[in-house]
């Protein structure tokens, strides 16, 4: 099943074996995939829960459509076109009070990165939309740039990209007389950055704009504050993150819950991909997976 996923869309679910093993799946259990994407993790969960049920969330309507087609060999799942922060509403509608496990994979899919119309990647010239769902009425990344001052842009690049050169890049963007698209943004970053640092700087600036556009850290914070009430005693939470801000948030929340004797943290250090996985899927190289089990 996973070979079909990778062959069809270049889609490789990150740390698939490790995440499934750490969910400690029960055949009749109820599970949440909060970031269903193209369905890679969901497929494996569903293979293990013949008598259980899966709810999958995603903010990207295109991903939901693809995942639905891939999962149609199963009949025990529900996909919700929404953020994982709307967990309570979805569970209430399905009369599910608590679940046996939850999974979040906070990375972008290859499908999203390779879409040359959405502005997620610095490798394609496109408008800087960057919204997970283009039907969302929120501001695009381009509109955020246009509506922000140099100081505000600097703060965005600092806070969400941890970019040391934030001010110079922000000032150059605002001084540009041309409309900002992906190609123009890359050109400005190139002028402001030494050659050997350019690729990482492109990635940090694009990441910062994407996080701001989609309020990603606000969504994660909301989830971390609420997930415990939806998790059964002995239920597992698995979160895969890709940059230090997300990982710090997860680490600190798990530590807080551990100190309150609410959550057992199952590994002192985060799980990381094997060398073999990184060789096969370079996008997995920055992934960190943290796992907890609800005490009770």
N, C-alpha and C positions, 0 to 999 in steps of 0.2 A: 504493500500500500504506500509506504513512504517513498519507494523508488519511483512510483508513478508521480507522486507529488514533486519530486525533484526534477524528473525528466520533463514534465509538462510545463512547469513555470520557473525552473531554476530555483525551486523552493526547498530549503533544507531547514527543517525545524531545529532550533538550537538546543543542544543538550537534551535530545529527545529521550534517550534511554534513562539518563539520570533523573529527569523531571518525572517521568512515569514511575520509576522505581520509588522515588521519594514521596509521591502522592499516596503510596501504600493502598492501591485501589481495591475496593470491595466490589464483587460482582453485582451486588444489589444497591450500590451506593449512589448518592447524588453528588454531582460535581459541577464546578463553575470553571469555564475557560473565559477569563475576563478579556482576553485579547485574541480572539479566534483567528484573525488574519486569514490565511488561505486554508486553514483547517488541519495543519500538520499535527499539532499536539492533540486536537480534538479527535482525529481519526483513531489515534492510539488509545485514548481514554475510552472511546466507544467500543473498541475491540475488547476491552476488559470488563465492560459493564453490561452484560447481556440482559440483566434484570434491573439495571439502574437507569439513571437519566442524567443528561448533560444540558446545561444552559450555556450558550456561547454568546459573548458580546463583542461587538466591534463598531467603531464610529465610522468606518469607511464602508459606504454602501456597495462599492465595487467588490471589496473583499468578501462581504456578506454573500453576495450573489455567487461568487466562485466557490466559497466554502459550502454553500447550500447544495450546489451541484455535486461536490465531492463527497458530501456526507449522506447523499440520498439513498445509499444502500442500507442506512440505519433508519429506524423509526422512533428512536428513544432520545430525541434531542429537540431543542428549541433554540433558534438563533435570534438574537435581539439586536436590531440596528440602533445601538446606543452605547454610551460609555459604561464601563464596568462600575462607575459610581452609582448607577441606577439599579443596583443589585436588589435593594429592598422592594422596589416596585415590581420587578420581574418575578421575584420569589413569591410575592403576595398574589399576583395574578395566577401563578401556577400552584398555589397553596403549598408552597415549600417553605418551611420555617427555618430549617438549618440544613447544611450540606456536609458531606464527608471530606471534601477537599476543594481547594481553589488554586488556580494557576494564573499567573500573569507573566507574559513575555512582553516586555516593554519596548522591544526593538521594532524598527520598520521592516516590512517584508521586502524581498527582492522585487516583487511585483510593484510595490510603491516606488522604490528607488529607481527602477528602470523605466518608469512612466515619464517620458520626456515632455509631458505637458503640465506637470504638477509642481515642478520647482523644488522637489526634495533633494535632488542631487546637483552638485556643482559641475557634473560632467556634461549636462545638456543645457542648451540655451532655451529657456522657456520663461513664461511669466512666473513671478514669485507668488504662487497661490499658497501652497504648503498646508492648506486645510485638509484634515483627514477626510472630510466629506465636503465636496464642492457645493452641496446644497445647503450647507451651514451658512447662516446669515452673518457670521462673525467676520472680522476683518481678515483680509489676506495678509501675507507677509509683506507684500509690496505696499499695501495701505498702511501697515504699521510703520514701515520705513518712512513713508511720506508724511505721516501724522506725528512722527516723533522728532524731538529736538536732538541736537548732538549729544547732550547730556543723557537724555532718555535712551538713545541708541547705545551709548557707551555702557549704561547700566544693564541693558539687555544682553550685550555681548559679554560683560563681566559676569553677570549672575547666572546666565544659562549656558554660556560657552566657556567660561573660565579662561577668556582670551586676554593675554597680557597687553596686547596692542590695541585694545578696544577703542580708546579715544581717537587715535590717529585714523583708524579705519572708519569710525563713525563720522568724524569730521570730513573725511574725503568723500564719503557717500553723500553727505548733505551739501557739499560744495559742488557736486556733479550737476551739470546742467541738463544731462540726458536722463530720460526715464530709466528707472532701475529695473532690469530684468536679471536673470541668472547670469548671463554672459557678462553684462556690465558689472555686476557685483564681483564676479571672479576677477575681472580686469582691475578693479579698484583694489581688491585685496592683494593682487599680485604686485601692484605698484608700492604698496605699503609694507611688503613682507619680503624678507630675504628668501632667495630661491629654495634653500633646503628646508624651510619651514612652511612653504606655501600649502602643500596638500593638507597638513594638519590644521592650518589656519582656515582654509576653505571649509573643512569639516566642522570646525568649532563655530564658525559664524553661521553656517547653514543650520547647524543643530540649534543654536541659540534662537534663531528666527522661528524655526519649526516649533520649539518648545513654547515660545511666547505665543505664537499664533494659535496653538491648540490648548493652551493652559495645562500642559501635561503634568507639571509638578503639583498644581492645585488638585487635579484629579487623583493623583497618587496619594497626596496627603489626606484627602477626603476618604479614600478607600482604607488607608492604614488606620484611620481613626474609627472606622465602622466595622471592619471585616469580622472581628472576633464574635460579634453577636449573631452572625450567620453561620458560624462554624460549630459543628458538633464537638463535644468532648472527644479527644483523641483524633479529631480532624486535622488534616495537614494543610498548610499554606506554603506554596512554592512561588517565588518571585525571581524572575530573571531580569537583570538590569544591564545597561550598557555604558553608563557613564557615572562618574563619581558622585554627582549630586543625587541621583536616584538611589544608588547603593547606600550612601550615607543615611538617607531618609529611612530606608528599609532596616538597615543595621540599628539605628537609634530606636526605632519603634519596637523592634524585636527585643532589644536590650531592656527597654522600659517594661514591656510585657513580661519578660523573664524575671525582672526584679520584683514585679507585682505577683509573681508566681501564677501567672495566667497562661504563659506560653513556654514550652520547652524548645530551646534552640538546638537543632539537631546536628549542627556542625559549627565549631568555633570560627573557622574560616569559611568563606564562601566556596562553593564548588566552581570550578572553571573548566572550560572545554579541554579535551585531550589534544595533544599535538596532531593526531590524525584528523580530528574534526576541524581544527584550524586550517590544516592543509587543504581539506576538501571544501571548506566554507570560510573564507578569510573574514567574513563579517562577524563570525562568532568570536573572534579573538579577544574582544573587550568584554565579553559576557561574564557576569557573576551571578550565581544562583544561591539564594538563601532559603532555608527551609525551617519551618516551625511546626510544632504540634500543640494543639490546645490541651491544657491540663484540665483534667476533670474526669 
